[in-house]
Each structure stands twice: as structure tokens, then as C-alpha cells.
Amino acid sequence: MREVVDPWQILRAGGVPLALPTMRAHVQPDELAAATRAAIAMGPSGRDAEALAAWIFAWQQHWPRSFAANLGDDAPAVTEWAAQHTVDANRYVKLRRIALENLAQRL
């Protein structure tokens, strides 16, 4: 039996800039895509949603082939969700910069 892992743990390991320290674990892009879908389905709000949205855009804009290949047909819906959860422009810039640094070490 496979252990059930919280999608937020996977996303934190994948570099989503949450308020907790980043985990140093190798996560495959397909695992990141599955965790992204699962986290969005959980209906995050507030800072968690803003951090996930900034990370989604960092992945989509800087590694577009990886993003499209791993999210497949869900890619447009995921980016639409991210656009709806990018609320504070200043916070977005900061979170996206952190997300880019984290993703550059992982993808």
C-alpha cells in the first residue's frame, strides 16, 4: 500500500513559497502537477493561494514546456485559477521571485 502524502507537502518540497521552511526533497514534475491539481481542488485561500498562484506562474512562464507537458489539458484551468488568486501585486512579485529561485533548483 502506498502512503498518502498531503499535496501541500509535495508542493512545499517543489518550492511553493509558503510561510514554512522549504523542504529539500526531490519531486518529479508529474508529482508537482498532481499535487497542484489536488491543492487547487482543496480550495485554498489567503496566503496559501497567493503563494501557489505565484509558483504556478513562475513554472508556467519560465518552464512552459514542462508546465504544459505535466499539466496537459488542465494547464489553462490552472493558470486561470492562479490569475484569480493573484491579489496583491507587491506580494506576487516577492513570492514569484522566491518561487523562481526554488524551481530553478528543482526543475
N, C-alpha and C positions, 0 to 999 in steps of 0.2 A: 504494500500500500504506500502511495506517495504522500509525503507530508504536505498539508495545505499551508501555503505561505500567503500572508497578507500582501495584497498588491502594493500597499504603501511601503512595505519593507523592500520590495523589489525596486520600486521607483526611487527610494532613498539610495539604495545601492547603485542605481543607474544615474544618480546625480541630480535628482529633483531638489532644488534648494529649499528644503524645509527647515524649520527652526531647530531641528535636532542635528547633531553632528553627522556628517556624511559617512556612510559605511563604505569600507574598502572591500568590495567583493566584485568578482567578475560576473556580469549579467549579459546574456546574449540579447541581441536586438529583438528577436522574436518574443523573448520573455518580457522585455520592456513594452512591446506593443500590446501583449496580452494584459499586462498589469495596467497599462494606460486605459485600455477599454474597461477593465474591471473597476478601476478607481473612478472613472467618469460615471459608470453605472451606479456607483455608491452615492452620487450627488454631492460631491464636496462643495464647500462654500468658504468664504473668507480667505484667509491667507493660504490655506492649503490649495484652494482652487487657483489663486493667483500664481502660486509657485509652480503648480502643474502646467498652467497655461503658458507661462514664460518658458518653461523647459520644453514644452511641445513646440513652440515657435522656434526655439534655438535648434532643436533637432530638425524640424521641417525646413528651415531656411539654410542651414549650414551643411546638412547631410540629406538633401532631398531624395536621392535615390534610395538610401537606406530607409528613410521615413516612408516613402511610397511602397517600397517592396515589403516592409514588415507590417504596415497597417492596411495595405491593399485597398479594398473598396471602402474601408472605414476612414481613410485619410481625410477626405473632405469634411465628414461629420466631426472628426476630432479637431481639425483646425477651426471649424465653425464654433465648436464648444469653447475652444481656447479664446477665440475672439470675443465671445460673450463674457468671459471671465477675466479679461484684461481691463481692470477698472482704474487703477492709479498709474498714470504714465511714468512717474518717477520710480515707483516701486517696481514696475515692469522692467525698466531699464536695468536697475540693480539686479533683480532676480535673473533676468536673461543673461547678464554678464556672468554671474555665478554659474548658471546652467551651462553656458558655453564652455567655461573652464572645466567643469565636471565632465561634460560629454566628450570633450577633446581627449580626455584621459581614458575614456571608455569605448568610444566607437572607432 
